[in-house]
C-alpha cells in the first residue's frame, strides 16, 4: 500500500507537509479530504492503528468544529458517534492525515512522519 496523505489544498500546514514530502523524495497518494472525506470505517481503522486518542483526529482549530460546539459535545459522545460525525465532513478531520503501512499520524509532525515513511 502506497502512503496516503489526506489534505486540504488551502491549508498552509498541508502545503508545508506536501513540500516536505516532495523534498524528501517520498511517494504518496494525495487524497483531497474535502472532496473524498474518510468514511467512518476508515477513521475507526486509522484511529486504532494510530494509538492516539480519538480527539487527535478532530480539527479542533477549524471553524466547523467551533460552530458545532464540539468542544462541549464530544465528551458526551461515544466513539462510534464520533466516527460517524467525523465522516460527515472532511473539514472536521485534522489534516494533513498520513496513512502508511507502518501507522497513522493526524497533523504534520516531521519526526513522526519520518518514522512512518
Secondary structure by P-SEA (a helix, b strand, c coil): ccbbbbbbcccaaaaaaaaaaaaabbbbbbbccccccccaaaaaaaaaaaccccccccccccaaaaaaccccccccccaaaaaaaaacccccccccbbbccccccccccaaaaaaac
